[in-house]
Amino acid sequence: MIRFSLRIPADLHERVTARATADRRSLNSEILHLLETALAAPRADAGSPGGDPVSPAPLHGKPDSSPA
């Protein structure tokens, strides 16, 4: 398993923490569950050639300028 740091807005952290509590999961397990569910779902533009991809949510804060 890979370990890395993740910075998220405080309001998103609160929402995910509340969901983890409701689902009786740790915060880490809830994030993994949400990612697996999102990546397993069929994309809205999968069947339409040249279709616009679903717009991502807007980013909060400044983009990270540190090297990956």
Contacts in CASP RR format, 6 or more apart in sequence:
PFRMAT RR
TARGET T0000
AUTHOR 0000-0000-0000
METHOD contacts of the structure
MODEL  1
MIRFSLRIPADLHERVTARATADRRSLNSEILHLLETALAAPRADAGSPG
GDPVSPAPLHGKPDSSPA
7 64 0 8 1.000
8 16 0 8 1.000
9 60 0 8 1.000
9 61 0 8 1.000
12 60 0 8 1.000
16 27 0 8 1.000
16 30 0 8 1.000
16 31 0 8 1.000
16 34 0 8 1.000
17 27 0 8 1.000
19 30 0 8 1.000
19 34 0 8 1.000
20 26 0 8 1.000
20 27 0 8 1.000
20 29 0 8 1.000
20 30 0 8 1.000
23 30 0 8 1.000
23 33 0 8 1.000
25 33 0 8 1.000
43 53 0 8 1.000
43 54 0 8 1.000
44 54 0 8 1.000
45 51 0 8 1.000
45 52 0 8 1.000
45 53 0 8 1.000
45 54 0 8 1.000
END
